[in-house]
Amino acid sequence: MIARSVPLRKPTFAALRRLGAMLGLVALSACAAPPAPPETASAPVAETPTPMRPTPIFVAAANPIAVETGLSILRQGGSAVDATIAMQAVLGLVEPQSSSVAGGAFLTYYDGATGEVSIYDGREVAPAGATPALFLGEDGEPLPFRTALLSGRATGVPGVLRMLELAHDDHGKIRWSGLFADAERIAREGFTVSPRLARFIHGSFPQTGERDFRAYFTGEDGALLDAGDTLRNPAYADFIARLAEQGPDALYTGPTAQRIVARTHEGPLAGSMTMADLAAYRPIKREPLCRAWRVYMVCVPPPPSSGVALLQLLGMLEHTDIADRGPGDAQAWFLFAEASRLMYADRDAYVGDSAFVDVPIEGMLDPDYVARRAALIGDHAGPAPEPGVPQGAQLAGIDATVEPTGTSHFIVRDSYGNVVSITTTVESIFGTGRMVDGFFLNNQLTDFSFAPVDDAGNPVANAVAPRKRPRSTMTPTILLDGNGDFAGAIGSAGGTAILAYVGKSLVGAVDWGLPMQDALALPNLIAKGDYFFGEVDKFPADVRAGLAERGIVIRPGQGEDSGLQGVIMREGRFDGGYDPRREGRAITELLGD
């Protein structure tokens, strides 16, 4: 059976006010509205935000081919979920470094008719044969990350297709078989390798030395493909044709499933996945976590997603004067960095699969606890903060999980008012580098802590266990206004940095009143433990100097950067944007015009 939970009912304005008061956050006001962007700001998207009409649609994704596929489905009268399924199939082809039909995803859904918000959890799970020693060597010590991520042990039982099937059962309007024409055609005819994909093909990632990777991306001249070359994938086209006809069974049973199992059982470090593991996978429909922030209700996935940490970060920032500052103020970035460090300390200690560990969600979001954590922000950055002790917390081990960045986020709003905010991933760049039927296998199990206990012997919440979902930083987010209506959506790629990327962008769009495009383009700053990573050259010199005076020296960060997509409603208009660090688009269109 497919596990389900009751989605959040459309909250009344009075209920939102009561919840905001209970949390000690800013009460929602009937006349409150998000700040208008400055008149001097740059245009937010490829098209000027369009006034709301009966049939406006919106699509934002990191790849323009996927955006056009989503728009095509919506123009046919398809739902947001229909478009999402079609886009995922295309993204697995044109952006294989980021997602795969053999990966996982979290989907946050807003129902335009009922105002309900629900979560679809398509996170991968560990095979039944996995043990806490999965990533320990013969000496009992954690394996080197590079060794683990290329191994057969790294691949979790894929979840995204079963999750999308569940969402389609609930919200689809076009038959499943009618959603894959673009993906199959593009795979057979080929597509032009983009500059970004070429950068990863020629990158120095461990996967680029794997035989499947080299065979797939090597041209007839014996050289690796480059930007402008045509890439065809007939194996993927054949699989997509079967997926259209058979549904997700095309992956979870039969010859494709056999090939997945066989490939993961090859060395080095063979995995334990079986056909039974694949057949047994079930997505979960979960209740969202929603909390008041500024004039919004922010809804995110619960554990094993890290949405609770994003809510905690926003709550802590409400106890500062960051909203009275701006992107050119070093103190604003200092406050953001220090709140981030506190948030990550708690997240790493307590968040895991709630079916296996007790995650103290209510304690982490308790207004008094959030206020106490925020009060630890001083005038100068000190040593790495320790996790707090929220009510309901058990002694937790220190988690040193590495979270790579092979992920993509996209947003779809259909003509019926339904909205999808989805983050999808293959884990590291190109997953394990191993391929089956034209797609890469995930290395999602490396999101578990390699060590089941810390040096003091305390159990780690995110330790490996059979059939357990690894903790995820993926946090597809939806905002509601004071009436419970859709007010925005946002999410990002970026591994552990997703929380910082999304938090930064919400501060920029809401607290500082920037157009969403400008908020997404703000420089990234990831502060965790003793490390401060970010886009050094994008910060003004005086901001860098001001941060240095406060004990924060920013160093260059992750290679893949962020992958933000976002939209916010401003006076009935879509103000949407895409991450300029990728090749995406954000398009609003009025059907029938």
N, C-alpha and C positions, 0 to 999 in steps of 0.2 A: 504493500500500500504506500501511497505518496503521503508523506507527513505534511500536515497543514496546521496553521494557527489562524486565529481570527484577525483580520486586518483592522487597522485603526478606522473607526467611524469618523465621518466628517465632523470636526469639533465645532461647537457653537462659539460665537464671540465671547460669551460669558465664561464658557469653559476655558477658553484660552487665557482670559484675564485671570481666572482663579489659579490656573496652573502656573502662569508667570509669577503670581504673587507667592505661591507656595515655594517656588524655586528661588525666591529672592532676586529674581531678574527684573528687568524693566517691564512694567505692565504694558500690555498691548493697548493701543488706543484706537478708537473707531475712526478717528480722523488722521491717524498716523499714516505716512506714506514713505517709501524709500526715497532717499535724497536724490534729486535730479542731478545728472552729470553736469559738470562745468561747461559753459557754452564754448570755451576755447579748446575743449578736449577733442582728440582725434575721433574720426568716425568709428563706431564700435564694431561693425561687421562689414562683410562684402556688400551688403545691401543696407540702406537706411532702415532702422526699425519701423515696422509697419503697424498702423493702427489695428486694433483687434476688430475682426469681422466675424461673421458666423463660421467661416471655414478657413481660418489661418492654419498653416502647418509650419513646423520648424524642425530643421535637422542640423546637428553639429557633430562632426567626427574628425578624426585625425588624418583622413585620406579622402580626397575629392571624389574618387571613383565610388567609394562606399556611400558618400553623401548623395551622389546622383542615384544610386540604387535605392536608397531609402526614400528619396523624393518620388521616384518612379512608382514604388509600391503605394505611397500615400495618394498619388494622383489617380490611382486605380480604385480608390476608396478603401484601401487597406488601413488597418489599425496601426498604432504605434508599435505593438508587439510584432505584427506582420513585418513591418519595415525593419525592426531590430533583427529578426531571424535572417532576412535577406542580407542585411548589412554584415552580420557576423560571418556568413558564408563567404562574402567578398573580402572582408578584412583578413580572414585566415589565408587568403590567396595573395593579396596585394601588400599586406603588412605582416608577413609571417614571423617577423622578429618580435611581434607584440602579442598576437593572439592566435588561437587555433581551434578548430572544431574538436580537438582532443584536449582542450584546456578547461578552465573554470571561470565562473563569473558570479557577481551579485547584481541583481536587478531591483531597483526601487521603482514602484509603479504608482502613478496617481490616476484614479478613475474619474474622468470628467463628469460622469453622470451622478455618481454617489458621493464624490469627495473622499472616498476611502484611499488610504495609502497602504500598500502591502509590499512585502519583501519576498523575492524569489532567490533562494540560496542554491546556487549551482557550484559550490565549492567542491573541489576534488576530495576524495577520501583515501586514507591509507588502506592497502589491501589487508585482508583478514590475516595474512601471514606476517605482517609487519610487527616488529618488536621494538622496545625502547632502545635497543642497541643497533638500530638500523644504520645509523651513521657513525658508529664507533668502529675503530680499527681493532686488529687483533690485540693491541696493547691496551685496549680499553679507553683510548683517547679519541676525541672527535677527529673524523677524517678531514683532510684539507678540503675546503669548499670546492675548489676546482675539480678534485677527484670525485666528490659526491655528485655534483651537478651533471656530470657526463655519464653517470652510472645508470644501470638498469633499475637500481633501487629508488632513483629520484622521481620516477613517474607515478603520479597518483591516478586513481580511477577517475577518468574525465567526468565532468559534470555539466558543462554548458549546454549540450544538446538536449539532455533530459530536462534540464531546467526550462529551456525555451519551449519544449513540448508542453510542459505544464502551464506555462504562461499563455501559450497559444490555445490550449484547451479552454482557458478562462476568458481570453480576450481577443482571440483571432477572428478575423472576418474573411480573409482569403484562405482557401484550402492550402494546407501545408505544401502540397505538391506544386502549387503555383508560385512559390516564393524563391525558387533557386535558378530561374532562367539566366539571370545576369551572371551569377557565379559560374555556372557551367559554361556559358558562352565565352566569358573572359578567359577562363582556364584553357579552353580549346584554342581560341584564336590568339591568345597571348595578350599581354599588356606591357606597357613601357616601364622599364625599371626607373623608379624615381631617384633623384639625388640622395634622398634620405635612406632608402633601401640600399642603394649602392654603397653608401658610407658604412652600413653595417655588414654588407657582404665582404667589404675589404677591411673590416675592423680586426682588431687583435683580440677577439673574444675566444674563449676555449672551444666553442662550438665550430668555429670556422675551420678547424683542422679535422673535423669528423668526416668520414667517408660519404655519408648521405648528403651532408651539406655541400661537399666539394662536387659530388655528382650532379646535384640539382642546379647549382649556380655556375657551373662551368659551361662555356659556350662551345660551339663547334670548332673554334680555333684553339681550344685548349686553355684559354684564359678565363678568369672569372668575369662574369657579366659586369657591365658598368652602366652608369646612368645613360638612358637613351636606347639601350638594347631592349629587345623583345624577349619576354620570358613566357614560355608556354608550359602548362602543367596538365597533360592529358590524364595522368593518374588521378589527379584531383577532380577533373571533369567527370571521370567515370564514377568516382565515389559520390560526387554531388548528385549525379543522376540517380544513383541508388538511394541516396538520402531522401531525395524528393519523392521517390516511389515508395520506399519502405519505412520512412520516418527514421527516428534515432536508432531503431533496431539495426540499421545499416552499419552502425558503429559498435553497438553494444553486444551484438550477436553475429554469428556467421564468420565469413572469411576475414573481414577487416578486424574483428575482435581477435581472431586467431593470430593475425599478423602482429597486432599490438602486443599480445602476450608473448609471442615468440621474440619480438624485438627487445622487450624489456628483460627477457631471460638471457639475453646475450651478455657476455662480459664486456668491460670489467664490472665486477660487483653486480651480479645478476639480481634482478628483483624477484618478488614472489607473487606478482599479480596473476590471477587465474581468470578463466572464462566465467566462473561463478562470481568473481568480484565484479566484473563488468555487468553481468546480468542483474546483479543485486543492487546496483546503484539507484538511489532515489533522491531527487531534489527535495527541498523543504520549503514550504510556504510559511513565512514567519511574520510575526507582528513587528512593526517598526519601533525603533526608539525615537521618540519625539520630545523635544524640549523647547521652551520659549527662549528666544535670543533677539534682542532689540525689538523690532516690530514684527518678527516672524516666529513661526513654529518650524523648527529644523528637524527633518525626519531622515534617519539613517538606518542601515542594517544593524542588528544586534550581533553579538559574538556568534561565530568566530570572526566576523568583521570587527574592525577597530573603530566603528562609528561612535561608540561610547567615548573614546578618547577625543574625537573632534568636538563633541558636545562639551566635554570638560574644558578643552582649550578655549572655546568661545565663552564659556561661563567665567573662566579666570580672567579673560581679557575685559569682561564687563566690569571688573573690579579695578580697572586701570583707566587712565585718561587717554588711551590710544585713539579713541574716536575724535578727540579734540585736536589731534595732531595730523600728520600726513606723511606721504611717502618720502618727502625730503627731510624728515626729522629723524635724527639718529636715535633719540629717545623712544620713538615709536617702534623702531626695529628692535631696540634693546628689550622693550616690554614683550614684543612678540617672541623673541628668542628665549627669554627666561620662562615665559609661560609654556613654550614648546618643550623645554627641557623637563619641566615638572610633569607635563602631560605624558611625555614619552617614558619617564621613570615609572609612572603608574601603569601605563599601557603594557610595558614589557614585563612587569611583575605579575599582572592579574588577568590579562585577556587571553583566552584560549577557547576551545570548543566547549560550549556550555553543557553539552551532553556528557562531558567527562570531568569538568572542573567547575566549581562554584565561582562564577565571575561576580564580584560585588558591584553590580551595575548601579543599584540604588545608592550604595555608599559612595561610589565614585562621583555621582552626580548630586549628592546631597548638598543643598546650598551652603550650609555651614562648613562642610568639608571643602567645597570649592573655594569658599572665601578664605579658609585657613591656608590652603595651598597658594592662592594668589598673594596672600600676605607675606609669603617667603620671597617674593620678588623684591630685591633691594636696589641699591644704587650701582652695584658692581657685580659682574658675573663671578661667582665663586666656583668651588669644586662641583663636580657632577652631583646633582641632587639625588637623594635617596627616595625610593617610593614612599608614599604616605601609607597610612593605615586606615583606610575607609571602613566604615561599619560593615561587618560581614566578611571582611578579608581574612584569609588564612595566611600563615607564614609562607611566603613565596620565594622561590629561588631566583637568582639573577639570571636573566635570559640574554644570551649573546647571539640570537638568531640573526643570520644575514638575510636580507630581503632584497633581491635583485629587481630589475625594472622592466621586464618584458611584458608590457601591459598597454591597454588602450581603453579610452573612455568615450562614450558617445551618448547623445541626447536626441530623442525623437518626440515631437508633439504632433498628434494627428488632428484631423478636421473635426473629430468628435470631442476634443478637449482632453483626451487621455495623454499622459506623458510617461515616457520611459527614461530613466537615468541608469545607465549600465556601465559597469567596469568589468572588463574581460581580460584574461591573461593566459599566457603560456609559461609564465614565471621568468626565467632568465631570457636573454636575447636568444631567439630560436630554440628555446626549451633545452632539451638534452642534446640537440643537434641530430637526433635520430628521427627518421621519417617513416611513415607508413601511408601508403595510398595517396601520396602527394601532400601530406600535412606533417608538421612537426609534433613530436610528443612532448608533453609538459615535463618540467622538473619540479613540480609543485611541492613535493614532499620535503624539499630542502627549506621550505618555510617553517618546518618544525625546528625546535631546538635540537641541535645534535646531541647535547648532553641532557639526560633525563633529570639530573640533579645538579645543583651548583657546587662550588668548592666546599661549602659548609654542609652539604648533604641535604639541603632543602629541595623538595620536588619542584620542578619547573612546570608552570601551567601549560606551556606549549610543547610538552614532551611528546614523542611519538607513541601512538597506541593503535592497535588494529581497529579499522573502520572509523578512525578519528579524522576530523577535518583540521588541517593546519590553520593556525591563526593567519588572518589576512589584514593588510592595511587598506584594501579596496573599500572605498566609502562613497558609493553613489548616493547623492543627496538630493532631496526635494524640499523646497520651502513652501510654506503655506502662509497666507496673510491672516489678518484678524478675523475674517469671515470664514476661514478654512478653505479658501479657494487657492488654486495654484498660483504661486508667486515667484517660482524660480527653480532651477536645477543646476547642479554642478558636480564635477568629479574629475579625477585625474589618474594618469599613470604615475609611476615613479617609485614603486616599492615602499620602503619605510617612510619615504619623504612625502607620500600622498597626503598625509594629514597636514603637513606644513604647507604644501602647495594649495590645497583647498582652503585652509584657514587664512592664508595670506590673501587669496583672491576674494574671499568673503569680506575680510576687513577692507580691502580696497574698494569693492563695489558698494558696500553698505555703509561702513563707517566713514570712508573718505569720499564717497559720492562719485567715484570714477565710472565711466562707461565700462561695461563688462570686458570689452576687448582690452582696454588699458589696464584693468585690474588683473587680468590673466597674464599680461605682459610684464607686470611688475617683477623686479628681480627676485629670484628664489633664495631663501635663507632657511637652512635646515639646522636646527640646534638640538643636539641630542647628546646627553652625557657631557664629555669633555670636548666634543667636536662641534665645530661651526663651519658648515659647508654652504656654498652658495655661488652665485654668479658674480664673482668679485668685480669684474669690469663694468657690470651694469649698475652698480651702486655709485652714486656721486662720491667724489673724493672726500668731501666734508662729512658725509654719512659714515664712510669707512673710518675716518679719523675719530669721529664721535663714538663709534662702536669700540674702537681700540682703546679709547680713554676709559670706557666702561668694562674693559676686560674681554672684549670679543674681537678676535681677529678671524675674518672670513677666509677660508681656503677654497680652492676649486672643488666642485662637487661631482655628482654622478655623471657618467658619460651620456646617458640617454636623455637627461633633463626631464622636465615635466611633460605632461600630455593633457593639459586642462581643456575642458569644454564647459561653457557655462551660459546661462540665460537668466535674466531677472526681468520681472514685469515692472515697468515704470509708467504710471498713468495710462494703463491699458495697452502699452506697447511692449513688444519683444525687444529687449536690449541683450543681444547675444554675442558671443565671441568664441574664438578658437585659439588654441595655444600657438603663437607665432614660431615656436621652436620646432613645430612639426609642419606638415604640409596640408593641414585641414581646411575646412570651410565651415561657416555657420550661415545658413540661408533660411530666410523667412519667405514664404510664398502664400499668396491668396488663391485658393482654388476657384476656378470659374472666371478669373479676371482675364 
